[in-house]
């Protein structure tokens, strides 16, 4: 069974990836959609009646839920042609403003889930398959008022770079998607503690365009997918300039 597996598939970028997967050139025996909210996942088979979906209402931030996914994989023994990991969240605000439990939850969902999920999926990844991880332009340098989130996405980017080297002999393509602000539900929770900066509102990207570029960059086996001229300039600046200089203007 050839499958595409998408986490965070109930909203935001995960939702966009499901929609674009349906429009892509590849056809799958099943698309496995994973998220916590089953009611939203149930929307997919009703919308696309000619595609077979496997609905998995799981909170991958919890080890017992990750174990359930592992058991499902062992039972079905699918061949994963494309894996897209979008599960994650961020909360804006100073470290002193965000409850410790929420800061630790960000680390669990954004970092531990990446490591745990990848470990159980790798045996099922087909040769020549693709793995896409949603990181963020926040991964390029530390961000005051977004400290934990930016640090967690730096973990994702570093992890992807190492993973690419480890699976090179299996011809598996691994790409980190590093957009700036995108017009999704993400900021409904992220901006709860404080308002979204005006400059982020001005450069918000269209999620469909970000996803299209991400899928194309993965097909081309690019390490990082950065959408938009401004974000590409930001990426370049973060590589060239000392971070303390950039942080002075944030």
Secondary structure, DSSP 8 states (H G I E B T S, - for coil): -EEEEEESTTSHHHHHHHHHHHHSS---SEEEEEES-HHHHHHHHHH-TTS-EEEEE--TTSHHHHHHHHHHHHHH--EEEEEEE-------S-TTTS-HHHHHHHHIIIIIHHHHHHHHHGGGEEEEEEEEEE--GGGGS--TTSHHHHHHHHHHHHHHHHHHHHTGGGT-EEEEE--SSBSSTHHHHHTSSS---HHHHHT-B-HHHHHHHHHHHHHTT-SEE--SHHHHHHHHHHHHS-HHHHHTT-
